[in-house]
Amino acid sequence: MKEKLIANCYIKKFEAEEVMMSPGQYFRSTMLIVEGRVKLYRQGEEGNEFFLYYIEPGGACALSMICAARQETSEVMAKAVEDTVALLIPIQLMDELMRDYKTWYYFVLETYRNRYEELLTMVDNIAFKSMDERLEFYLKNQSEKLETRQLNITHQEIANDLSTSREVISRLLKKMEQRGYLALHRNYIEWKK
């Protein structure tokens, strides 16, 4: 399988903030993230964003696999959060990999399962948790995924990801700082919990 991937796939580099996938776009390949981090979200009619999930190194975009296989357009936006390297796998190769390589077949199934679980967690957070609980979960998750307590993220970016206003996030962050959960600095948030 490795030889087949080397012979048929190619590496593409994306700069931080570069759009990798847009709504309405057809796919000629699916992406496997080698380095970096990718954010997937839906855009509303007024241009607002609804955060779905991140794709980390070693992960693939389940939506690009589905859309590529069925020759459908994307319904989400994907943007590189940091400089990112992706392995682009041509859609013609997907059926062959699924048929001939059990490891690839299980990788695709695991990718679908992981994304489904992430979406269920998001739905649970929206439906059953208050905004301060969602914010705490979000910051803890960011700290764990990035393996750092220093989160270089703006109040507006958090608000976009949690589908609320910057003012609400700023107020809740201040309360969390008073409780000792975090420290607010000029260009970053220090997660302490």
Secondary structure, 3 states (H helix, E strand, C coil): CHHHHHHHCEEEEECCCCEEECCCCECCEEEEEEECCEEEEEECCCCCEEEEEEECCCCECHHHHHHHHHCCECCCEEEECCCEEEEEEEHHHHHHHHHHCHHHHHHHHHHHHHHHHHHHHHHHHHHHCCHHHHHHHHHHHHHHHHCCCEECCCHHHHHHHHCCCHHHHHHHHHHHHHCCCEEECCCCEEECC
